[in-house]
Amino acid sequence: MPTVFAVGCVVLFSCVALADPAPAPNDQEVVAFLKAAVRHRLASVRELDGWFVEETYWNKAHETSAQPVAADVRHSFVYANRSGWLADSTTWLQSRPQPERLRTSFDGAVYREYTPTPPARLRLWNRSWPPPIAGFLDVHPDGLGCTASAYFLDSQIDSVRRERVGSYDAYRLAGRLAWLPGASYVWWLAPAVGYSVVQVLLAESDPTSVVPKARMMVVSDDLRELAPGIWVPFVVRRTRSAVRTGGAWDWGYVDRLTVLEAHVNRDDATVAFQAIAPPGTAVLTTDDADLDAVGGDISAFLERLATGPDKALLAFAKEHAKP
């Protein structure tokens, strides 16, 4: 369009050549940019530590069981860096009266699992092992854990579009993993929270068929920026459903991770000693004054061992129970 100048009452036209607008990026360029953004986010995480509560509920409606829903609650301290990780967990099972404590670690070469309950035992494996919460949190130091971002970086993307998911404007990317035949993924990445994966869907089918036989939905909520560009979800819900006898879909289990406390990149080697006492232990000062329990108060979570999942979590499981 010509540029217009007004000089007194005379209007002059200047024929200035304007460059054509830059073309919109194609899907390949968008995917390349998003993968670069995810790599940058993961590379920014050196350390992660915190206290977490995981609730799991198993649907027993299709089994011969007196309990319609089986439940367990795990209260854990987890510390991870780029060399390895350690975890100290206490698990309460609906079917057992006594909690079980488990200490696990991975030093980059050997996975160790120590059970202090008599008879105490230590098991060793020469293999890589992801941290206990790797399936939930998407902020583990680079190279650790089977996270949604790690799978996205290893994926072949088939389609890209913008989509509103929850409160986020996100990129919806559908694709697959070459080493996992019969499975398809959909990732939703939100720019507003550091290109975090705010939702991911896995659909499984027989490798010889496109008909799904199982699916898993993971939704991250309450994301908080704990360090510049590093967002951590403080609530993560996950449910898996499958085709039951007769061809009907129903949920198999639903779980929820609640972050009680989390930190990234503290660069404090003493943080690993926070798990010396089992989760839930009362903390006393030198004058024996009661302080908060180690790892925070989880009484509300333990109550649900008897009552089962709350209505909101059960509704989430039913909502995503079928395609």
N, C-alpha and C positions, 0 to 999 in steps of 0.2 A: 504494500500500500504506500503511495507517495507521502512524503512528509510535507506538512503545510506550515508556511511561515506567513505571518501578517506584518507588513511593514506600512505603517500609516493606514491608508485606505486601500493599499494594493496588496493583493494576495498572491504570493509566489508559491509555485510547486517545485519541490526538489525531488527529482527521481532517484531516490536512494535504493539500491538493490539490497533487499533483506534476504538473509539465509533462510532456507526452508526449515521448519521446525524439526527437531531431532525425532527420528522414528521411535515409537514405543518399543521397549525391550521385548524380545520374543521370550517364549517359555524357557528356553535353554539358558538365556542370560539371567532371567529371574531366579532360576534354580541355582545357578552358579553363585549369584549374589547371596542368596539365602544360606547356602552351604558355607560360604566364606564368613558370614555373620555368625553362624552357629559355631564354626571352628574358633573364631575370635572369642566368643563367650566362654567356651570350654577351656581355652588356653588361659583365660583370665583367672580361673579357679585353681589355686595352689593347695588349699586346705578346706575341709568342711568338717564341722563337728556340731553335735547337738543331741537333744533328747527327743524321742519320738514314741508315739503310741500307735500301734497298728491293731485295728479290730477286724476280725474275719468271721463271716457268717456263711455257713454251708446250708444250702437248700436240701432238706431231707424229704420233701414232699413226695418224691418218686421212689423212696426207699421204705422198707419195712422198719420203721423206727418210732420209738415213743416220743422222740424230740423232733418237732417239725423243722427246727433250725439248730444246728450245732454251732458253737461259738468258741472263739479263743481271743485273748488279748495279750499282746506282746509290748512290753515297755523296754526301750533300748536306749543306750548311749552308743553313738557311732562317731568315730574319728577316722578321716580318710585324707591321705595326701597322694602325691603322684608316685610314691614308692610302695604304698600298701594301705592297709586299714586295720582297725580293730573294732570290735563290738562287744558290748556286755548287755545281755538281755535277760529278762525274767518273763516267763510265759505262764499265764493262767488259762487252763482248759476247763470248759464247762463240765467235762466228764471226769475230771480229776480234782481231788480236794486240795492237793498241795501244788504250789507253783514250782516251776522248774527254771533253774538258772543255767545259762549257757554263755561261755566266752569264746569268741572266734576271732581269728586274725589271718591276714595274708600279707606276707612280706615281699611279694613280688615273685616268689618261687614256691613257697610251701604254704599250704592252707592248714591251719591248726584249729581244732575244735575241742574245747575243754569243758567237761561237765563236772562241777564240783560235788553234786549230790552223790552220796556213797552208793556204790563204790565209785570213787572218782576215776575218771578216765580221760585220756588225751589221745585224739585221733589225728593223724597226719596224712596229707595228700600232696603229692608233687604235681599240682595242677593249679591253674588260675581259678579264682572264685570271686564273684562280684560281692560287694557289700550287701548286707541284709536288706537295705532300703533302696537298692539300685533300681528295682522295678517301679519305684514311685518317683523319687526325686530325679530331676534332670540336670543336676548341677555338680555331679561328681567330677573330681579332677580328671583331666584328659586321660583317656585310656583305661579308666576304671569303671566297670559296671555295664550292664546291658540296658542302657538308657534309650529313651525314645530318640534323642538327638544322635546317639551313636548309630542307631539303625537308619535314621534319615540320611546321615552322611554316607552310608554304605548302600544306598538305594538307587534304583533306576526309576525316575519319576516319569509317569505317563501323562499326567494332566495337572494344570495349575489354574487356579482362579481365586479371586478375592471373595471372602464370605464373612458374614457376621456370626460369631460364635460366643454365646454368653454376652459379656460386656466388652468383647474385643473385636476390632476389625482385624481379620487374620487372613493369611495365605492358606488356602486349602490345597494340599499336594497329595495326589494319589499315586501310588507306585508299588514296587515289589522289591524283594531281595533275591539275588540270583541263587544264593545258597539255601533258600527256604521255599522250595516248590510248593505250590498249592496255597500260598498265603499272599494276601494283598493288604496293604497298609494305606491309611489316610492320616496325614499329619496336618494339624492346624498350628501355624506359627504366628505369633502376635508381635508386630514391631514395637508396640507401646511398652512391652515388658522385655525388652532386650532380645527379641526374636526367640522367646521361650516357646516350647511346645505346650500349648494350653489344653490340647485335646489330641488323642490318638485312637484310631480304630484299627483293630486287626481282625480280618476275616479269614478263616481257614476253610479249605475245601480239599477234597481228594485230588491229588495231582492230576488225575485223569478226567476231572470234572470241574466245572465252574460253579456248581451248586454248593453254597456254603454249608458247613456242618457245625461250625462253632465260630464265635466272635467274642472279642474282648474290647471294652471301651474304658479308657482312662481319661479322667477329667481333672485338671488342676485348678484350684481356686485360691483366693486370698494370696496372690503373689506379692512379695515384699522385696524391695531393693536393699539387700544387706551390704552391698558394696557397689561402687559405680559400674552399671551395666550388668550386674549379677542379681537376678531375681530368683527368689526361692518360693515355691508354693507351700503355704502352711496347712493346706488341706488338699488331699488327693483322694479321689474316689475311683475305684476300679471294680468292674463286674465282668464275669465271663458267663456266656450262655451257650447252649448247645441244643441240637435236635434230640428230643427224647423219643422213647418208644411210641410209635404211631405217627411220627412226623411232626409233632407239636414242639415249638420252641419254649424253653423256660430257662431261667437263670440258674446257674450252678453254685456260684458263690459271689459274694460282694464283700469288699473290704474298703477300709478307709484309713489313711494315714493322717494323723494330726501331729503337727510339729509343735512341741511345747517350747523349744528353745533352739535356735540355730545360729551359727556364726560361719563366716567364710574368711579365709586368709588372715587369721589372727597371728600366725607365725609365733605361736607360743607352745613350746615343746611340753610344758607342764600340763597342758589341757588333757592329755591322754590319761592322766592320773585321776580325773574326775570320776572314773568308773570303779574305783577301789571298792566302794560299798555297793551292795546290790540296789537296784532301783527300788524306791519306796522306803528305804531306811531313813529313820528319823535322824536329823542332824542336831547335835547338841553342841553348845558353846562350852567354854571352860567352866562356866558356872552352872552347867547342866540345864540351861534354858532351852526349851524346844524351839527349833527353827523349822523351816519347811523340810519336807521329805526330799531325799535325793531324787533328782529327776522330776520333781513336781508332784502335785496331787492327781492321782488317776482314779480316785474312788468312783467318779461318775462313769468311767469306762468299764470298771469291773462290775458295776450294777447291771450292765447290759448283757453280762454272761447269762443272767437268769431271764431277762426280759426280751432278749433278742435285739435285732437292729431297730433303730428309731424309724418313725414313719417316713422321714425324708430319705434316708438311705435305702429303705425297702422300695420306695417309689422310684428311686434312681435305678435299682436293679431291674424292676419290672419294665421301666421305660425303655431300657436298652436290651431287653431279653430276646428281641427278634429283629430281623432286618426291616 
